[in-house]
Amino acid sequence: MDVALHPAASFRMLFAASHHSEPLNCLFSFFNSVLDHDVPTEEPVTFHFLAKFYPENAEEELVQEITQHLFFLQVKKQILDEKIYCPPEASVLLASYAVQAKYGDYDPNVHKRGFLAQEELLPKRVINLYQMTPEMWEERITAWYAEHRGRARDEAEMEYLKIAQDLEMYGVNYFAIRNKKGTELLLGVDALGLHIYDPDNRLTPKISFPWNEIRNISYSDKEFTIKPLDKKIDVFKFNSSKLRVNKLILQLCIGNHDLFMRRRKADSLEVQQMKAQAREEKARKQMERQRLAREKQMREEAERTRDELERRLMQLKEEATMANEALMRSEETADLLAEKAQITEEEAKLLAQKAAEAEQEMQRIKATAIRTEEEKRLMEQKVLEAEMLALKMAEESERRAKEADQLKQDLQEARESERRAKQKLLEITRALTSVPKPLTCPLPPYFNLISESLSFDFKDTDMKRLSMEIEKEKVEYMEKSKHLQEQLNELKTEIEALKLKERETALDILHNENASRGNSKHNTIKKVSEGSSLYLA
């Protein structure tokens, strides 16, 4: 990103000059000079505009769709860059939602094997942990991707964030600190409170201070002090590396505490209006999606009807062709039979004539004196043979005549079948002209901290009510996550046999230990919060 600015320009001016350009490990103040921050002196300098405070519940707090989309891109990149630890099975599920958000509904005719080959969907740590080819990963991602049918981009992105916000490192800003004994620790600041970690375990905090249990946070030079609400509990003090780090920690504490309290109070009028507008916009888009879905369904039904009619037409054409061929064969057979019948009739006439001649000869012979008995016997035999031949020829002539009549009847039936087939073809042709054409619509609080010491008191009039609300929210969370956990366990079982144990990272081992104990992000924080007073005492 190239932006021309005076060195004394404020970050607000930088943001205004660059918010239309491409997207610091340093969090900027809107009112301070850019060079007053920890930025590299070499040029050019790359800036990443990221959300400073993470929502506790993305679905409730990210009102506008553009905010949700930009935050989704931020969290997705942090997971892929392994700045947020994500277990393998959850990585596959998140990848499937990312694919749904980008490609829309799964279509096997469009999304063929290899369509995810160029996509970065899984952390490299996950890919290296299993003996699985890119095709095997794609197969498992696609299997879950196909189940997300019907989800719009914003819905898929929100499902992604709802899963990501339950990851242990989600929204946690880590700072290297030392306690009074000089032990190196990590301080984590997030939307739920302050957490103390071992340097080699960023997943499970040793101590947690929920925001509703903190009375005061202050620093003097490099020493930072946390005072719990319960005055019987000793304060927790630690040292950071730089004064500037303490200022940043306090900024994050003030902002996160303010948001923590604001979430548990009635929304301001401005927020209510924003949410109402967002609901209206969401309802409008939902109606538009439903309209497009109906049009798509109608188009698909029309295409199916057209395909069925085309198939039926081809079938009738084949039947007509077969009928025409049968008709031609029948006509040829009829002609042959007629010719054969004529020949038979002529033969019968000839035989009859010969029989008559034989009869005449017999009469003539009878009239002639028979000289010997032998001649008489021979003549009787000839007469009998002539009579049998005449009878046989007459029967053959009658049979051939019946065959000719049957062939004529078959011929008439074949012609009637041909007429009916032609009528069906005509009806189908007329029906096709009335089939609708396929539809062509597209499926379519800032602080200027300059002192070396600062203190901030956290106040609320009803901490007990807040605690009860927090407990209620945790119960609701456990219910919602039960089904999801069952899905993740199923996938984990499927790919466990392909895992390369020697490639497991320290975070993988820690996560598996937490999972075997049944520990999740929320119940872990609850346990360590309950034990914080004992630890500090």
FIZA-873252 format. One record per residue (C-alpha): residue in one letter; x, y, z. Coordinates in steps of 0.2 Angstrom, whole numbers, padded with zeros to 4 digits, always signed. Layout:
% FIZA-873252
AXYZ;...
***
This chain:
% FIZA-873252
M+0000+0000+0000;D+0008+0017-0005;V+0001+0032+0003;A+0009+0049+0003;L+0008+0058+0020;H+0018+0071+0030;P+0028+0062+0044;A+0018+0071+0058;A+0001+0065+0051;S-0010+0057+0063;F-0016+0039+0061;R-0034+0045+0057;M-0027+0054+0042;L-0018+0038+0037;F-0034+0028+0038;A-0044+0041+0028;A-0031+0041+0015;S-0029+0022+0013;H-0046+0014+0018;H-0050+0012-0001;S-0033+0003-0004;E-0026-0014+0000;P-0027-0021+0017;L+0006-0019+0063;N+0009-0029+0075;C+0007-0012+0082;L-0011-0005+0087;F-0012+0013+0082;S-0021+0027+0091;F-0032+0038+0079;F-0025+0054+0086;N-0006+0051+0088;S+0007+0053+0074;V+0011+0038+0064;L+0029+0039+0069;D+0025+0039+0087;H+0020+0021+0086;D+0032+0005+0084;V+0033+0005+0065;P+0048+0000+0055;T+0058+0014+0048;E+0062+0006+0032;E+0051+0009+0017;P+0039+0004+0011;V+0028+0000+0027;T+0014-0013+0026;F-0002-0009+0036;H-0015-0022+0040;F-0032-0014+0046;L-0039-0026+0058;A-0052-0027+0072;K-0045-0022+0088;F-0058-0029+0099;Y-0066-0046+0096;P-0084-0049+0099;E-0089-0061+0112;N-0104-0067+0102;A-0102-0063+0083;E-0120-0067+0079;E-0126-0054+0091;E-0113-0041+0089;L-0108-0040+0071;V-0123-0031+0065;Q-0119-0025+0047;E-0115-0038+0034;I-0099-0029+0028;T-0092-0029+0046;Q-0096-0048+0047;H-0087-0051+0031;L-0071-0041+0035;F-0070-0049+0052;F-0073-0067+0044;L-0058-0063+0032;Q-0047-0058+0047;V-0051-0073+0058;K-0049-0085+0043;K-0032-0078+0039;Q-0027-0079+0058;I-0032-0097+0058;L-0023-0101+0042;D-0007-0092+0048;E-0008-0102+0064;K-0010-0087+0075;I-0026-0095+0082;Y-0024-0113+0086;C-0037-0124+0078;P-0038-0143+0079;P-0038-0153+0063;E-0056-0159+0064;A-0062-0141+0067;S-0051-0135+0053;V-0059-0146+0040;L-0077-0140+0046;L-0071-0122+0045;A-0064-0125+0028;S-0081-0132+0022;Y-0090-0116+0027;A-0076-0105+0019;V-0079-0115+0003;Q-0098-0113+0004;A-0095-0094+0007;K-0085-0093-0009;Y-0093-0105-0021;G-0111-0106-0015;D-0121-0122-0016;Y-0111-0138-0021;D-0115-0144-0038;P-0106-0160-0043;N-0107-0155-0062;V-0098-0139-0058;H-0087-0142-0043;K-0077-0157-0050;R-0063-0166-0043;G-0048-0154-0040;F-0058-0138-0040;L-0050-0134-0022;A-0032-0138-0028;Q-0027-0119-0028;E-0037-0114-0012;E-0028-0112+0005;L-0040-0119+0016;L-0031-0128+0030;P-0016-0123+0041;K+0000-0131+0035;R+0002-0139+0053;V-0014-0149+0050;I-0009-0154+0032;N+0009-0160+0038;L+0001-0170+0053;Y-0008-0183+0043;Q-0003-0195+0029;M-0016-0188+0017;T-0015-0182-0001;P-0023-0166-0006;E-0037-0176-0015;M-0041-0185+0002;W-0042-0168+0011;E-0053-0161-0003;E-0064-0176-0002;R-0068-0173+0016;I-0070-0155+0015;T-0082-0157+0000;A-0092-0170+0010;W-0096-0157+0023;Y-0097-0143+0010;A-0111-0153+0002;E-0121-0153+0018;H-0121-0133+0019;R-0133-0132+0004;G-0145-0117+0004;R-0133-0106+0015;A-0130-0089+0008;R-0112-0081+0010;D-0116-0071+0025;E-0124-0087+0034;A-0109-0098+0030;E-0097-0084+0036;M-0107-0083+0052;E-0106-0101+0055;Y-0088-0100+0053;L-0086-0087+0066;K-0098-0096+0078;I-0086-0111+0078;A-0070-0100+0078;Q-0075-0090+0093;D-0075-0106+0103;L-0056-0109+0100;E-0045-0106+0114;M-0034-0093+0106;Y-0048-0083+0098;G-0047-0065+0102;V-0033-0066+0114;N-0019-0053+0114;Y-0004-0060+0122;F+0010-0050+0131;A+0026-0056+0139;I+0027-0052+0158;R+0036-0057+0174;N+0028-0059+0191;K+0036-0052+0207;K+0047-0068+0208;G+0054-0064+0191;T+0045-0079+0183;E+0041-0077+0164;L+0023-0078+0160;L+0010-0073+0147;L-0004-0060+0150;G-0019-0063+0139;V-0032-0050+0136;D-0049-0054+0128;A-0067-0051+0128;L-0070-0062+0143;G-0056-0055+0155;L-0038-0056+0159;H-0029-0073+0159;I-0011-0078+0165;Y-0003-0092+0155;D+0013-0102+0155;P+0024-0096+0140;D+0023-0114+0133;N+0005-0116+0135;R-0006-0103+0126;L-0022-0114+0127;T-0025-0116+0145;P-0023-0101+0157;K-0016-0104+0175;I-0027-0089+0182;S-0042-0080+0175;F-0050-0064+0180;P-0067-0061+0172;W-0071-0043+0169;N-0085-0043+0181;E-0073-0049+0195;I-0060-0035+0192;R-0062-0019+0203;N-0047-0009+0196;I-0032-0010+0184;S-0017+0002+0185;Y+0001+0003+0180;S+0015+0014+0186;D+0030+0014+0175;K+0033-0005+0170;E+0023-0012+0185;F+0005-0017+0181;T-0008-0020+0195;I-0024-0030+0195;K-0036-0028+0210;P-0050-0041+0211;L-0067-0035+0216;D-0066-0046+0232;K-0055-0036+0243;K-0050-0051+0253;I-0040-0057+0238;D-0023-0050+0236;V-0019-0040+0221;F-0009-0047+0206;K+0006-0037+0201;F+0017-0040+0186;N+0031-0031+0176;S+0031-0029+0157;S+0045-0025+0145;K+0040-0007+0141;L+0030+0007+0147;R+0022+0007+0130;V+0016-0011+0132;N+0007-0006+0148;K-0002+0008+0139;L-0007-0004+0126;I-0013-0017+0139;L-0023-0004+0148;Q-0031+0002+0132;L-0036-0016+0128;C-0043-0018+0146;I-0053-0003+0145;G-0061-0007+0128;N-0064-0025+0132;H-0072-0021+0149;D-0083-0007+0142;L-0089-0019+0128;F-0091-0033+0141;M-0103-0022+0151;R-0112-0015+0136;R-0116-0032+0130;R-0126-0036+0146;K-0136-0020+0146;A-0150-0014+0135;D-0144-0008+0118;S-0143+0011+0115;L-0155+0019+0103;E-0142+0020+0089;V-0138+0001+0091;Q-0156-0003+0091;Q-0158+0007+0075;M-0143-0002+0067;K-0150-0019+0072;A-0167-0015+0065;Q-0160-0009+0049;A-0149-0025+0048;R-0164-0036+0051;E-0174-0027+0038;E-0160-0029+0026;K-0158-0047+0031;A-0176-0050+0028;R-0176-0041+0011;K-0161-0052+0006;Q-0169-0068+0012;M-0185-0064+0002;E-0174-0061-0013;R-0165-0077-0010;Q-0182-0086-0009;R-0188-0078-0025;L-0172-0083-0034;A-0174-0100-0026;R-0192-0102-0033;E-0187-0096-0050;K-0172-0108-0050;Q-0184-0122-0045;M-0196-0117-0058;R-0182-0117-0071;E-0176-0134-0066;E-0193-0141-0066;A-0196-0134-0084;E-0179-0141-0089;R-0184-0158-0082;T-0201-0157-0091;R-0192-0152-0107;D-0179-0166-0105;E-0194-0179-0101;L-0203-0173-0117;E-0188-0174-0127;R-0185-0192-0121;R-0203-0197-0124;L-0202-0189-0141;M-0186-0199-0145;Q-0195-0215-0139;L-0210-0211-0150;K-0199-0208-0165;E-0191-0225-0162;E-0208-0233-0160;A-0214-0225-0176;T-0198-0231-0185;M-0201-0248-0179;A-0219-0248-0184;N-0214-0242-0201;E-0201-0255-0203;A-0214-0268-0197;L-0227-0261-0209;M-0215-0263-0224;R-0211-0280-0219;S-0229-0284-0218;E-0233-0277-0235;E-0218-0287-0242;T-0225-0303-0234;A-0243-0299-0240;D-0236-0297-0257;L-0227-0313-0256;L-0241-0322-0249;A-0253-0315-0262;E-0241-0321-0275;K-0240-0338-0267;A-0259-0339-0265;Q-0261-0336-0284;I-0248-0349-0288;T-0257-0361-0276;E-0274-0357-0284;E-0267-0360-0301;E-0259-0376-0295;A-0276-0381-0288;K-0285-0378-0304;L-0272-0388-0313;L-0274-0402-0301;A-0292-0401-0303;Q-0291-0401-0321;K-0279-0417-0320;A-0292-0425-0308;A-0305-0422-0321;E-0295-0429-0334;A-0291-0444-0323;E-0309-0446-0320;Q-0313-0446-0338;E-0299-0458-0341;M-0306-0469-0328;Q-0323-0469-0336;R-0315-0472-0352;I-0306-0487-0345;K-0321-0493-0337;A-0330-0493-0353;T-0316-0503-0361;A-0315-0521-0358;I-0303-0525-0344;R-0291-0538-0351;T-0283-0544-0335;E-0286-0542-0316;E-0268-0534-0315;E-0273-0520-0326;K-0289-0517-0316;R-0279-0516-0300;L-0267-0504-0307;M-0280-0493-0314;E-0289-0492-0297;Q-0273-0487-0288;K-0270-0473-0301;V-0288-0467-0298;L-0285-0467-0279;E-0269-0457-0281;A-0277-0445-0292;E-0292-0442-0279;M-0279-0440-0265;L-0269-0428-0274;A-0284-0417-0279;L-0290-0417-0261;K-0273-0412-0255;M-0271-0398-0267;A-0289-0392-0262;E-0284-0391-0244;E-0268-0382-0248;S-0277-0370-0258;E-0289-0367-0244;R-0275-0365-0231;R-0266-0352-0242;A-0282-0342-0244;K-0284-0341-0225;E-0266-0336-0224;A-0269-0322-0236;D-0284-0316-0227;Q-0274-0316-0210;L-0260-0306-0219;K-0272-0293-0225;Q-0279-0291-0207;D-0262-0289-0200;L-0258-0276-0214;Q-0273-0266-0208;E-0268-0267-0190;A-0250-0261-0194;R-0257-0247-0204;E-0269-0242-0190;S-0254-0243-0178;E-0244-0231-0189;R-0258-0219-0190;R-0259-0219-0171;A-0240-0216-0169;K-0241-0202-0182;Q-0255-0194-0171;K-0245-0196-0155;L-0230-0187-0164;L-0241-0173-0169;E-0248-0171-0152;I-0230-0171-0144;T-0224-0158-0157;R-0239-0147-0152;A-0235-0149-0134;L-0217-0145-0136;T-0221-0128-0143;S-0230-0124-0127;V-0216-0129-0115;P-0209-0113-0106;K-0191-0108-0111;P-0178-0109-0097;L-0177-0094-0086;T-0162-0083-0089;C-0163-0072-0073;P-0146-0073-0063;L-0146-0085-0048;P-0141-0075-0043;P-0065+0023+0115;Y-0048+0030+0110;F-0036+0037+0123;N-0021+0048+0121;L-0010+0041+0135;I+0006+0051+0138;S+0008+0049+0157;E+0019+0036+0165;S+0006+0029+0177;L-0013+0027+0175;S-0027+0019+0184;F-0045+0013+0178;D-0059+0008+0190;F-0071-0004+0184;K-0089-0001+0191;D-0105-0009+0189;T-0121-0008+0200;D-0126-0026+0199;M-0111-0038+0198;K-0122-0052+0205;R-0134-0050+0190;L-0120-0050+0178;S-0113-0066+0185;M-0130-0075+0184;E-0131-0069+0166;I-0114-0076+0162;E-0118-0093+0170;K-0134-0093+0159;E-0125-0089+0143;K-0112-0103+0147;V-0126-0116+0149;E-0134-0111+0132;Y-0117-0112+0124;M-0114-0130+0131;E-0131-0135+0123;K-0127-0127+0106;S-0110-0135+0105;K-0115-0153+0109;H-0121-0157+0092;L-0106-0149+0084;Q-0094-0158+0095;E-0102-0175+0090;Q-0098-0170+0072;L-0080-0165+0076;N-0077-0181+0085;E-0084-0192+0071;L-0072-0184+0059;K-0057-0185+0071;T-0061-0204+0073;E-0060-0205+0054;I-0043-0197+0051;E-0035-0203+0067;A-0027-0218+0059;L-0018-0207+0047;K-0010-0196+0060;L+0009-0195+0061;K+0011-0194+0080;E+0029-0188+0078;R+0024-0172+0070;E+0012-0166+0083;T+0016-0149+0090;A+0016-0144+0108;L-0001-0136+0105;D-0008-0152+0097;I-0003-0161+0113;L-0010-0149+0125;H-0026-0148+0115;N-0028-0167+0115;E-0025-0167+0134;N-0038-0154+0137;A-0050-0164+0126;S-0047-0180+0135;R-0051-0171+0151;G-0067-0164+0143;N-0061-0146+0145;S-0067-0133+0133;K-0063-0114+0132;H-0077-0109+0143;N-0077-0122+0157;T-0058-0120+0158;I-0060-0101+0161;K-0073-0105+0174;K-0062-0117+0183;V-0047-0106+0184;S-0057-0091+0189;E-0064-0101+0204;G-0046-0106+0208;S-0039-0089+0206;S-0042-0083+0224;L-0034-0098+0231;Y-0019-0096+0219;L-0016-0078+0224;A-0019-0081+0242;
***
